[in-house]
Amino acid sequence: MLGERIKTLRLAHSLSQVELGSALSVTKQTVSNWENGYIQPSVDMLVRLADFFHTTADYLLGRDDAKTIDVSFLTDEQVAHLKWIIQDITGPGNPG
């Protein structure tokens, strides 16, 4: 699960294994090994991955499927606009 989540997030951010590795100061081979389940990142690296992708360690580990967006730096008005956009994308009656 962890490897799949790392790969999915990496691809969603249009990053190569080399680019993700460089951002986290690890090799492409290390990223490949995580994604293929050959090795697991350390707890410290799990936290760095969660921070890098703006998600939670629980999401990376498959303990939580909730996808979150950090909006703490936005104004209330900007958050309201995002909610409208999300509702427009997902349709009426869906959380936003």
N, C-alpha and C positions, 0 to 999 in steps of 0.2 A: 504494500500500500504506500509506504513512504517513498519508495523509488518512483512509483507511478505519479505521485503528487508532485515530486520535485520536477520530473520531466514535463508534466502537464503545465506547471507554472512557468518553467523555463521557456517552453515553446510559446505559451500565451504572451510572454514578454519579448518574444522574437530574439531570444538569446541562444547562441551556440554553447556547447559544453565548454569551449575555451573561454568564451566571454563570462559565463557564470563562474567558472573556476578562477579567472582573473579577478573578478569582483570580490571573491571570497578568499583569495590568496591560497587556492589549492590548484592542483593540476586538472587537466581535462580528464585524465584517467581516473582521478578520484571522483569526479562528477559522474562519469560513466559507470563506475563501480557502485555508486549510490543508486543510480537509476536502474541498474540491472540487479540490485539486491545482493551484490557480492560482499559489500561492506556497509555498515551503518555509520552515519555521521555521529560524532561525539555529541554529548548534551550541549556543550558550548556552541558547536557548529549548528545544531538543530535550532538553537535560539537565533543564531546569526541568519540562518536560512529564513526563519519566520519573520525576522525583522526586515530582511532584504525584500521579501515578497509581500510585506505588509499583511501578514496573516498570523495565525496562531500555531504553536507547536501541536496542539490538539488536532487542528485541521491537517497538518502535514502527516501526523501519525494515523489519521483516519478515525480518530475518536470523535470528531465533530465535522459535519458536512456544511456547516454554516460558512458562507463566504462573506467577508466583511470588507468594508471600505473605511479607512480612517478619515473622518470628516472633522476632527477636532480643531483643525486650523481654518475651517470655513465659518462664515457668518450663518446665522439662522436663516437668513434669506437665501443664501447659496444652497444650504441643505434642503430647503423647501423646493428649490428649482431641481435639484437632483432627484428628489422624490417624485416630482412631476414627470421627469424624464424616464425614470424607472417604471412608473405606472403606465406611461405611454408605450414603452417597449413591451411590458408584460401583460398589459390589458387591464381593464377595470376590475376591481375587486381583489387584485393581487397586492400583497404587501409592498410598500414602497417607502 
